[in-house]
Amino acid sequence: MPNIALELGKQSASFGVKSAYGEQVDVDGVRIVPVAITWSGFGGGSDEAGNGGGGGGGYAVPLGAYVRRGGDLRFEPNIVSFLAVAIPFVWVAGRALSRVIRALKR
């Protein structure tokens, strides 16, 4: 049986930039490059009897797109995705910070 971890490692080495930046698209003279934040994870294992398994998964949040019109290049954010990620992050960070401050006061 091939080493699953090595095979997944070889395949995931090419994920990087290709998963964060989408393929360039030209629409009516406007060049668009979609941008996302991505992460993935893989795992596997086996026992002494040779029974084994593995799995993996990934997640992508579309952040927006780089848009080029003529000589002008700018980033246009995806506000809905930003709020969907930012609100829970700010809440968790606020809770953690309040607990750290409370612990330091003791």
N, CA, C and O atoms as a printed pandas DataFrame, in Angstrom:
     atom_number atom_name residue_name chain_id  residue_number  x_coord  y_coord  z_coord
0              1         N          MET        A               1    0.844   -1.177    0.000
1              2        CA          MET        A               1    0.000    0.000    0.000
2              3         C          MET        A               1    0.893    1.245    0.000
3              4         O          MET        A               1    1.782    1.359    0.844
4              5         N          PRO        A               2    0.671    2.184   -0.937
5              6        CA          PRO        A               2    1.504    3.379   -0.976
6              7         C          PRO        A               2    1.285    4.239    0.266
7              8         O          PRO        A               2    0.227    4.199    0.894
8              9         N          ASN        A               3    2.293    5.000    0.597
9             10        CA          ASN        A               3    2.199    5.876    1.756
10            11         C          ASN        A               3    1.271    7.038    1.420
11            12         O          ASN        A               3    1.618    7.909    0.622
12            13         N          ILE        A               4    0.094    7.045    2.031
13            14        CA          ILE        A               4   -0.933    8.044    1.737
14            15         C          ILE        A               4   -0.438    9.448    2.082
15            16         O          ILE        A               4   -0.696   10.397    1.341
16            17         N          ALA        A               5    0.267    9.584    3.199
17            18        CA          ALA        A               5    0.736   10.901    3.626
18            19         C          ALA        A               5    1.687   11.510    2.592
19            20         O          ALA        A               5    1.616   12.707    2.316
20            21         N          LEU        A               6    2.569   10.696    2.025
21            22        CA          LEU        A               6    3.499   11.209    1.013
22            23         C          LEU        A               6    2.766   11.634   -0.256
23            24         O          LEU        A               6    3.082   12.663   -0.854
24            25         N          GLU        A               7    1.791   10.835   -0.655
25            26        CA          GLU        A               7    1.024   11.174   -1.852
26            27         C          GLU        A               7    0.234   12.470   -1.651
27            28         O          GLU        A               7    0.207   13.321   -2.540
28            29         N          LEU        A               8   -0.404   12.622   -0.498
29            30        CA          LEU        A               8   -1.150   13.852   -0.216
30            31         C          LEU        A               8   -0.210   15.048   -0.138
31            32         O          LEU        A               8   -0.548   16.141   -0.592
32            33         N          GLY        A               9    0.963   14.839    0.433
33            34        CA          GLY        A               9    1.947   15.910    0.503
34            35         C          GLY        A               9    2.384   16.382   -0.869
35            36         O          GLY        A               9    2.523   17.583   -1.103
36            37         N          LYS        A              10    2.602   15.441   -1.780
37            38        CA          LYS        A              10    3.002   15.799   -3.140
38            39         C          LYS        A              10    1.900   16.584   -3.847
39            40         O          LYS        A              10    2.174   17.563   -4.542
40            41         N          GLN        A              11    0.654   16.148   -3.665
41            42        CA          GLN        A              11   -0.457   16.827   -4.323
42            43         C          GLN        A              11   -0.732   18.192   -3.718
43            44         O          GLN        A              11   -1.044   19.135   -4.446
44            45         N          SER        A              12   -0.622   18.318   -2.395
45            46        CA          SER        A              12   -0.942   19.586   -1.748
46            47         C          SER        A              12    0.149   20.633   -1.935
47            48         O          SER        A              12   -0.086   21.813   -1.677
48            49         N          ALA        A              13    1.336   20.229   -2.375
49            50        CA          ALA        A              13    2.418   21.191   -2.607
50            51         C          ALA        A              13    2.048   22.184   -3.691
51            52         O          ALA        A              13    2.541   23.312   -3.685
52            53         N          SER        A              14    1.196   21.793   -4.616
53            54        CA          SER        A              14    0.811   22.700   -5.696
54            55         C          SER        A              14   -0.448   23.498   -5.376
55            56         O          SER        A              14   -0.875   24.306   -6.201
56            57         N          PHE        A              15   -1.057   23.300   -4.204
57            58        CA          PHE        A              15   -2.278   24.026   -3.855
58            59         C          PHE        A              15   -1.996   25.521   -3.709
59            60         O          PHE        A              15   -2.574   26.326   -4.439
60            61         N          GLY        A              16   -1.139   25.897   -2.801
61            62        CA          GLY        A              16   -0.718   27.257   -2.482
62            63         C          GLY        A              16   -1.383   28.378   -3.240
63            64         O          GLY        A              16   -2.556   28.680   -3.018
64            65         N          VAL        A              17   -0.641   28.992   -4.132
65            66        CA          VAL        A              17   -1.118   30.162   -4.856
66            67         C          VAL        A              17   -2.276   29.811   -5.780
67            68         O          VAL        A              17   -3.173   30.630   -5.980
68            69         N          LYS        A              18   -2.270   28.611   -6.345
69            70        CA          LYS        A              18   -3.350   28.230   -7.251
70            71         C          LYS        A              18   -4.698   28.207   -6.553
71            72         O          LYS        A              18   -5.716   28.478   -7.189
72            73         N          SER        A              19   -4.738   27.891   -5.264
73            74        CA          SER        A              19   -6.009   27.867   -4.563
74            75         C          SER        A              19   -6.389   29.236   -4.023
75            76         O          SER        A              19   -7.572   29.498   -3.803
76            77         N          ALA        A              20   -5.415   30.121   -3.804
77            78        CA          ALA        A              20   -5.707   31.451   -3.280
78            79         C          ALA        A              20   -6.084   32.432   -4.386
79            80         O          ALA        A              20   -6.904   33.324   -4.170
80            81         N          TYR        A              21   -5.498   32.276   -5.556
81            82        CA          TYR        A              21   -5.795   33.142   -6.690
82            83         C          TYR        A              21   -6.393   32.298   -7.797
83            84         O          TYR        A              21   -5.785   31.321   -8.234
84            85         N          GLY        A              22   -7.580   32.665   -8.255
85            86        CA          GLY        A              22   -8.245   31.922   -9.309
86            87         C          GLY        A              22   -7.677   32.256  -10.673
87            88         O          GLY        A              22   -6.792   33.101  -10.806
88            89         N          GLU        A              23   -8.191   31.591  -11.670
89            90        CA          GLU        A              23   -7.758   31.837  -13.037
90            91         C          GLU        A              23   -8.230   33.215  -13.491
91            92         O          GLU        A              23   -9.339   33.642  -13.171
92            93         N          GLN        A              24   -7.394   33.884  -14.220
93            94        CA          GLN        A              24   -7.703   35.204  -14.763
94            95         C          GLN        A              24   -8.838   35.083  -15.773
95            96         O          GLN        A              24   -8.844   34.175  -16.605
96            97         N          VAL        A              25   -9.808   36.015  -15.695
97            98        CA          VAL        A              25  -10.943   36.023  -16.608
98            99         C          VAL        A              25  -11.033   37.414  -17.237
99           100         O          VAL        A              25  -10.920   38.422  -16.539
100          101         N          ASP        A              26  -11.234   37.465  -18.548
101          102        CA          ASP        A              26  -11.419   38.736  -19.250
102          103         C          ASP        A              26  -12.886   38.858  -19.637
103          104         O          ASP        A              26  -13.421   38.005  -20.347
104          105         N          VAL        A              27  -13.542   39.933  -19.165
105          106        CA          VAL        A              27  -14.950   40.177  -19.463
106          107         C          VAL        A              27  -15.085   41.606  -19.985
107          108         O          VAL        A              27  -14.847   42.560  -19.245
108          109         N          ASP        A              28  -15.460   41.758  -21.241
109          110        CA          ASP        A              28  -15.656   43.072  -21.860
110          111         C          ASP        A              28  -14.467   44.000  -21.655
111          112         O          ASP        A              28  -14.653   45.169  -21.317
112          113         N          GLY        A              29  -13.271   43.513  -21.847
113          114        CA          GLY        A              29  -12.068   44.328  -21.713
114          115         C          GLY        A              29  -11.617   44.551  -20.279
115          116         O          GLY        A              29  -10.643   45.267  -20.049
116          117         N          VAL        A              30  -12.298   43.957  -19.312
117          118        CA          VAL        A              30  -11.925   44.075  -17.899
118          119         C          VAL        A              30  -11.329   42.745  -17.461
119          120         O          VAL        A              30  -11.948   41.694  -17.631
120          121         N          ARG        A              31  -10.129   42.791  -16.898
121          122        CA          ARG        A              31   -9.443   41.582  -16.437
122          123         C          ARG        A              31   -9.732   41.389  -14.951
123          124         O          ARG        A              31   -9.532   42.309  -14.158
124          125         N          ILE        A              32  -10.200   40.199  -14.564
125          126        CA          ILE        A              32  -10.579   39.893  -13.184
126          127         C          ILE        A              32   -9.789   38.683  -12.702
127          128         O          ILE        A              32   -9.713   37.664  -13.388
128          129         N          VAL        A              33   -9.195   38.808  -11.500
129          130        CA          VAL        A              33   -8.490   37.694  -10.857
130          131         C          VAL        A              33   -9.108   37.501   -9.472
131          132         O          VAL        A              33   -8.877   38.314   -8.578
132          133         N          PRO        A              34   -9.897   36.428   -9.284
133          134        CA          PRO        A              34  -10.517   36.208   -7.975
134          135         C          PRO        A              34   -9.476   35.817   -6.914
135          136         O          PRO        A              34   -8.490   35.141   -7.209
136          137         N          VAL        A              35   -9.722   36.258   -5.675
137          138        CA          VAL        A              35   -8.806   36.014   -4.565
138          139         C          VAL        A              35   -9.587   35.379   -3.420
139          140         O          VAL        A              35  -10.704   35.798   -3.117
140          141         N          ALA        A              36   -8.995   34.365   -2.785
141          142        CA          ALA        A              36   -9.635   33.690   -1.656
142          143         C          ALA        A              36   -8.589   33.357   -0.604
143          144         O          ALA        A              36   -7.396   33.284   -0.897
144          145         N          ILE        A              37   -9.049   33.158    0.616
145          146        CA          ILE        A              37   -8.165   32.626    1.648
146          147         C          ILE        A              37   -8.539   31.152    1.787
147          148         O          ILE        A              37   -9.715   30.811    1.921
148          149         N          THR        A              38   -7.547   30.296    1.755
149          150        CA          THR        A              38   -7.811   28.861    1.765
150          151         C          THR        A              38   -6.967   28.153    2.805
151          152         O          THR        A              38   -5.883   28.611    3.165
152          153         N          TRP        A              39   -7.476   27.041    3.278
153          154        CA          TRP        A              39   -6.667   26.153    4.107
154          155         C          TRP        A              39   -7.202   24.743    3.956
155          156         O          TRP        A              39   -8.367   24.523    3.625
156          157         N          SER        A              40   -6.314   23.798    4.210
157          158        CA          SER        A              40   -6.687   22.392    4.066
158          159         C          SER        A              40   -5.908   21.573    5.074
159          160         O          SER        A              40   -4.889   22.011    5.608
160          161         N          GLY        A              41   -6.405   20.387    5.320
161          162        CA          GLY        A              41   -5.733   19.490    6.252
162          163         C          GLY        A              41   -5.968   18.051    5.858
163          164         O          GLY        A              41   -6.988   17.709    5.259
164          165         N          PHE        A              42   -5.012   17.221    6.201
165          166        CA          PHE        A              42   -5.079   15.810    5.861
166          167         C          PHE        A              42   -4.603   15.003    7.057
167          168         O          PHE        A              42   -3.813   15.481    7.871
168          169         N          GLY        A              43   -5.083   13.806    7.150
169          170        CA          GLY        A              43   -4.635   12.932    8.227
170          171         C          GLY        A              43   -4.794   11.485    7.833
171          172         O          GLY        A              43   -5.528   11.150    6.902
172          173         N          GLY        A              44   -4.113   10.652    8.538
173          174        CA          GLY        A              44   -4.200    9.233    8.251
174          175         C          GLY        A              44   -3.523    8.437    9.344
175          176         O          GLY        A              44   -2.805    8.982   10.182
176          177         N          GLY        A              45   -3.758    7.168    9.322
177          178        CA          GLY        A              45   -3.140    6.315   10.321
178          179         C          GLY        A              45   -3.384    4.854   10.019
179          180         O          GLY        A              45   -4.174    4.507    9.141
180          181         N          SER        A              46   -2.689    3.994   10.765
181          182        CA          SER        A              46   -2.867    2.555   10.619
182          183         C          SER        A              46   -2.475    1.883   11.919
183          184         O          SER        A              46   -1.827    2.476   12.782
184          185         N          ASP        A              47   -2.887    0.621   12.035
185          186        CA          ASP        A              47   -2.522   -0.148   13.227
186          187         C          ASP        A              47   -1.561   -1.267   12.830
187          188         O          ASP        A              47   -1.173   -1.385   11.668
188          189         N          GLU        A              48   -1.185   -2.082   13.809
189          190        CA          GLU        A              48   -0.216   -3.146   13.553
190          191         C          GLU        A              48   -0.738   -4.214   12.595
191          192         O          GLU        A              48    0.047   -4.899   11.938
192          193         N          ALA        A              49   -2.072   -4.356   12.513
193          194        CA          ALA        A              49   -2.661   -5.376   11.650
194          195         C          ALA        A              49   -2.745   -4.929   10.191
195          196         O          ALA        A              49   -3.172   -5.698    9.330
196          197         N          GLY        A              50   -2.345   -3.706    9.914
197          198        CA          GLY        A              50   -2.391   -3.219    8.534
198          199         C          GLY        A              50   -3.668   -2.495    8.190
199          200         O          GLY        A              50   -3.853   -2.079    7.046
200          201         N          ASN        A              51   -4.563   -2.333    9.164
201          202        CA          ASN        A              51   -5.781   -1.577    8.915
202          203         C          ASN        A              51   -5.448   -0.090    8.968
203          204         O          ASN        A              51   -4.777    0.374    9.889
204          205         N          GLY        A              52   -5.910    0.625    8.003
205          206        CA          GLY        A              52   -5.583    2.050    7.983
206          207         C          GLY        A              52   -6.612    2.845    7.225
207          208         O          GLY        A              52   -7.513    2.296    6.590
208          209         N          GLY        A              53   -6.463    4.122    7.303
209          210        CA          GLY        A              53   -7.375    5.009    6.594
210          211         C          GLY        A              53   -6.850    6.420    6.646
211          212         O          GLY        A              53   -5.853    6.711    7.306
212          213         N          GLY        A              54   -7.522    7.269    5.955
213          214        CA          GLY        A              54   -7.116    8.660    5.925
214          215         C          GLY        A              54   -8.234    9.516    5.391
215          216         O          GLY        A              54   -9.250    9.021    4.904
216          217         N          GLY        A              55   -8.028   10.794    5.492
217          218        CA          GLY        A              55   -9.027   11.713    4.996
218          219         C          GLY        A              55   -8.455   13.112    4.954
219          220         O          GLY        A              55   -7.328   13.370    5.377
220          221         N          GLY        A              56   -9.247   13.977    4.445
221          222        CA          GLY        A              56   -8.809   15.354    4.364
222          223         C          GLY        A              56   -9.960   16.260    4.016
223          224         O          GLY        A              56  -11.060   15.808    3.696
224          225         N          GLY        A              57   -9.696   17.522    4.081
225          226        CA          GLY        A              57  -10.716   18.495    3.747
226          227         C          GLY        A              57  -10.098   19.863    3.589
227          228         O          GLY        A              57   -8.927   20.082    3.901
228          229         N          GLY        A              58  -10.891   20.758    3.109
229          230        CA          GLY        A              58  -10.396   22.109    2.906
230          231         C          GLY        A              58  -11.533   23.096    2.962
231          232         O          GLY        A              58  -12.706   22.724    2.960
232          233         N          TYR        A              59  -11.168   24.364    3.011
233          234        CA          TYR        A              59  -12.154   25.421    3.108
234          235         C          TYR        A              59  -11.621   26.636    2.372
235          236         O          TYR        A              59  -10.420   26.903    2.410
236          237         N          ALA        A              60  -12.473   27.359    1.717
237          238        CA          ALA        A              60  -12.073   28.574    1.021
238          239         C          ALA        A              60  -13.099   29.668    1.274
239          240         O          ALA        A              60  -14.304   29.427    1.212
240          241         N          VAL        A              61  -12.618   30.863    1.558
241          242        CA          VAL        A              61  -13.472   32.032    1.752
242          243         C          VAL        A              61  -13.110   33.039    0.667
243          244         O          VAL        A              61  -11.979   33.523    0.629
244          245         N          PRO        A              62  -14.064   33.364   -0.226
245          246        CA          PRO        A              62  -13.751   34.333   -1.280
246          247         C          PRO        A              62  -13.597   35.732   -0.689
247          248         O          PRO        A              62  -14.527   36.259   -0.078
248          249         N          LEU        A              63  -12.420   36.332   -0.873
249          250        CA          LEU        A              63  -12.155   37.657   -0.318
250          251         C          LEU        A              63  -12.537   38.780   -1.266
251          252         O          LEU        A              63  -12.928   39.856   -0.814
252          253         N          GLY        A              64  -12.436   38.560   -2.543
253          254        CA          GLY        A              64  -12.738   39.590   -3.524
254          255         C          GLY        A              64  -12.033   39.293   -4.825
255          256         O          GLY        A              64  -11.797   38.136   -5.170
256          257         N          ALA        A              65  -11.697   40.350   -5.548
257          258        CA          ALA        A              65  -11.033   40.163   -6.836
258          259         C          ALA        A              65  -10.169   41.374   -7.160
259          260         O          ALA        A              65  -10.485   42.505   -6.790
260          261         N          TYR        A              66   -9.075   41.107   -7.858
261          262        CA          TYR        A              66   -8.287   42.179   -8.447
262          263         C          TYR        A              66   -8.913   42.474   -9.805
263          264         O          TYR        A              66   -9.120   41.571  -10.616
264          265         N          VAL        A              67   -9.210   43.741  -10.042
265          266        CA          VAL        A              67   -9.876   44.144  -11.277
266          267         C          VAL        A              67   -8.987   45.149  -11.993
267          268         O          VAL        A              67   -8.574   46.151  -11.408
268          269         N          ARG        A              68   -8.693   44.877  -13.264
269          270        CA          ARG        A              68   -7.884   45.795  -14.077
270          271         C          ARG        A              68   -8.760   46.337  -15.197
271          272         O          ARG        A              68   -9.254   45.598  -16.048
272          273         N          ARG        A              69   -8.933   47.654  -15.166
273          274        CA          ARG        A              69   -9.640   48.372  -16.233
274          275         C          ARG        A              69   -8.634   49.324  -16.869
275          276         O          ARG        A              69   -8.241   50.314  -16.252
276          277         N          GLY        A              70   -8.222   49.035  -18.079
277          278        CA          GLY        A              70   -7.206   49.858  -18.731
278          279         C          GLY        A              70   -5.902   49.772  -17.956
279          280         O          GLY        A              70   -5.352   48.684  -17.788
280          281         N          GLY        A              71   -5.398   50.915  -17.477
281          282        CA          GLY        A              71   -4.161   50.943  -16.701
282          283         C          GLY        A              71   -4.410   50.946  -15.207
283          284         O          GLY        A              71   -3.460   50.983  -14.425
284          285         N          ASP        A              72   -5.677   50.909  -14.789
285          286        CA          ASP        A              72   -6.036   50.979  -13.368
286          287         C          ASP        A              72   -6.221   49.575  -12.795
287          288         O          ASP        A              72   -7.010   48.786  -13.316
288          289         N          LEU        A              73   -5.496   49.266  -11.727
289          290        CA          LEU        A              73   -5.628   47.982  -11.040
290          291         C          LEU        A              73   -6.051   48.252   -9.606
291          292         O          LEU        A              73   -5.415   49.041   -8.907
292          293         N          ARG        A              74   -7.118   47.603   -9.168
293          294        CA          ARG        A              74   -7.543   47.768   -7.775
294          295         C          ARG        A              74   -8.180   46.490   -7.267
295          296         O          ARG        A              74   -8.623   45.638   -8.038
296          297         N          PHE        A              75   -8.212   46.380   -5.943
297          298        CA          PHE        A              75   -8.816   45.226   -5.285
298          299         C          PHE        A              75  -10.230   45.597   -4.877
299          300         O          PHE        A              75  -10.441   46.619   -4.223
300          301         N          GLU        A              76  -11.200   44.777   -5.255
301          302        CA          GLU        A              76  -12.589   44.986   -4.870
302          303         C          GLU        A              76  -12.983   43.858   -3.913
303          304         O          GLU        A              76  -13.103   42.705   -4.329
304          305         N          PRO        A              77  -13.186   44.189   -2.626
305          306        CA          PRO        A              77  -13.466   43.146   -1.629
306          307         C          PRO        A              77  -14.877   42.589   -1.748
307          308         O          PRO        A              77  -15.783   43.246   -2.262
308          309         N          ASN        A              78  -15.042   41.375   -1.266
309          310        CA          ASN        A              78  -16.344   40.732   -1.144
310          311         C          ASN        A              78  -16.813   41.005    0.284
311          312         O          ASN        A              78  -16.392   40.320    1.216
312          313         N          ILE        A              79  -17.669   41.986    0.457
313          314        CA          ILE        A              79  -18.080   42.445    1.785
314          315         C          ILE        A              79  -18.816   41.358    2.567
315          316         O          ILE        A              79  -18.621   41.238    3.776
316          317         N          VAL        A              80  -19.649   40.571    1.908
317          318        CA          VAL        A              80  -20.415   39.529    2.605
318          319         C          VAL        A              80  -19.483   38.494    3.231
319          320         O          VAL        A              80  -19.666   38.118    4.389
320          321         N          SER        A              81  -18.492   38.035    2.480
321          322        CA          SER        A              81  -17.533   37.066    3.024
322          323         C          SER        A              81  -16.700   37.682    4.137
323          324         O          SER        A              81  -16.416   37.028    5.141
324          325         N          PHE        A              82  -16.307   38.947    3.961
325          326        CA          PHE        A              82  -15.523   39.624    4.985
326          327         C          PHE        A              82  -16.298   39.681    6.298
327          328         O          PHE        A              82  -15.734   39.386    7.351
328          329         N          LEU        A              83  -17.571   40.052    6.261
329          330        CA          LEU        A              83  -18.379   40.119    7.486
330          331         C          LEU        A              83  -18.622   38.735    8.079
331          332         O          LEU        A              83  -18.637   38.575    9.299
332          333         N          ALA        A              84  -18.810   37.740    7.221
333          334        CA          ALA        A              84  -19.038   36.377    7.714
334          335         C          ALA        A              84  -17.832   35.836    8.466
335          336         O          ALA        A              84  -17.990   35.021    9.375
336          337         N          VAL        A              85  -16.629   36.275    8.107
337          338        CA          VAL        A              85  -15.412   35.840    8.782
338          339         C          VAL        A              85  -15.049   36.784    9.922
339          340         O          VAL        A              85  -14.633   36.331   10.988
340          341         N          ALA        A              86  -15.201   38.085    9.714
341          342        CA          ALA        A              86  -14.749   39.075   10.686
342          343         C          ALA        A              86  -15.583   39.077   11.960
343          344         O          ALA        A              86  -15.025   39.198   13.051
344          345         N          ILE        A              87  -16.879   38.950   11.856
345          346        CA          ILE        A              87  -17.733   39.032   13.051
346          347         C          ILE        A              87  -17.409   37.919   14.041
347          348         O          ILE        A              87  -17.179   38.224   15.211
348          349         N          PRO        A              88  -17.376   36.652   13.647
349          350        CA          PRO        A              88  -16.999   35.618   14.631
350          351         C          PRO        A              88  -15.570   35.777   15.137
351          352         O          PRO        A              88  -15.303   35.517   16.310
352          353         N          PHE        A              89  -14.647   36.200   14.275
353          354        CA          PHE        A              89  -13.259   36.389   14.698
354          355         C          PHE        A              89  -13.151   37.479   15.754
355          356         O          PHE        A              89  -12.466   37.295   16.761
356          357         N          VAL        A              90  -13.807   38.599   15.545
357          358        CA          VAL        A              90  -13.766   39.697   16.511
358          359         C          VAL        A              90  -14.405   39.259   17.820
359          360         O          VAL        A              90  -13.901   39.605   18.889
360          361         N          TRP        A              91  -15.496   38.508   17.767
361          362        CA          TRP        A              91  -16.158   38.044   18.986
362          363         C          TRP        A              91  -15.232   37.128   19.789
363          364         O          TRP        A              91  -15.087   37.298   20.999
364          365         N          VAL        A              92  -14.606   36.161   19.119
365          366        CA          VAL        A              92  -13.704   35.226   19.805
366          367         C          VAL        A              92  -12.483   35.962   20.345
367          368         O          VAL        A              92  -12.056   35.706   21.471
368          369         N          ALA        A              93  -11.921   36.868   19.559
369          370        CA          ALA        A              93  -10.753   37.631   20.023
370          371         C          ALA        A              93  -11.118   38.498   21.217
371          372         O          ALA        A              93  -10.323   38.620   22.149
372          373         N          GLY        A              94  -12.294   39.098   21.214
373          374        CA          GLY        A              94  -12.741   39.908   22.346
374          375         C          GLY        A              94  -12.918   39.086   23.605
375          376         O          GLY        A              94  -12.521   39.503   24.693
376          377         N          ARG        A              95  -13.516   37.912   23.452
377          378        CA          ARG        A              95  -13.685   37.017   24.615
378          379         C          ARG        A              95  -12.333   36.602   25.174
379          380         O          ARG        A              95  -12.127   36.620   26.388
380          381         N          ALA        A              96  -11.419   36.230   24.299
381          382        CA          ALA        A              96  -10.092   35.796   24.746
382          383         C          ALA        A              96   -9.363   36.944   25.434
383          384         O          ALA        A              96   -8.747   36.742   26.481
384          385         N          LEU        A              97   -9.422   38.133   24.870
385          386        CA          LEU        A              97   -8.759   39.283   25.467
386          387         C          LEU        A              97   -9.343   39.622   26.835
387          388         O          LEU        A              97   -8.600   39.941   27.763
388          389         N          SER        A              98  -10.659   39.555   26.966
389          390        CA          SER        A              98  -11.273   39.846   28.266
390          391         C          SER        A              98  -10.864   38.814   29.314
391          392         O          SER        A              98  -10.679   39.159   30.481
392          393         N          ARG        A              99  -10.725   37.579   28.919
393          394        CA          ARG        A              99  -10.288   36.550   29.872
394          395         C          ARG        A              99   -8.824   36.733   30.264
395          396         O          ARG        A              99   -8.463   36.513   31.420
396          397         N          VAL        A             100   -7.982   37.131   29.319
397          398        CA          VAL        A             100   -6.580   37.400   29.631
398          399         C          VAL        A             100   -6.477   38.576   30.595
399          400         O          VAL        A             100   -5.720   38.513   31.564
400          401         N          ILE        A             101   -7.213   39.630   30.349
401          402        CA          ILE        A             101   -7.184   40.795   31.243
402          403         C          ILE        A             101   -7.685   40.416   32.622
403          404         O          ILE        A             101   -7.098   40.816   33.627
404          405         N          ARG        A             102   -8.770   39.643   32.681
405          406        CA          ARG        A             102   -9.303   39.215   33.973
406          407         C          ARG        A             102   -8.286   38.358   34.741
407          408         O          ARG        A             102   -8.152   38.493   35.957
408          409         N          ALA        A             103   -7.577   37.484   34.032
409          410        CA          ALA        A             103   -6.570   36.621   34.678
410          411         C          ALA        A             103   -5.377   37.444   35.167
411          412         O          ALA        A             103   -4.804   37.139   36.213
412          413         N          LEU        A             104   -5.001   38.478   34.426
413          414        CA          LEU        A             104   -3.873   39.308   34.832
414          415         C          LEU        A             104   -4.213   40.185   36.047
415          416         O          LEU        A             104   -3.323   40.544   36.818
416          417         N          LYS        A             105   -5.471   40.524   36.216
417          418        CA          LYS        A             105   -5.878   41.348   37.355
418          419         C          LYS        A             105   -5.785   40.586   38.670
419          420         O          LYS        A             105   -5.633   41.202   39.725
420          421         N          ARG        A             106   -5.870   39.291   38.629
421          422        CA          ARG        A             106   -5.850   38.478   39.868
422          423         C          ARG        A             106   -4.506   38.419   40.467
423          424         O          ARG        A             106   -4.320   37.782   41.504
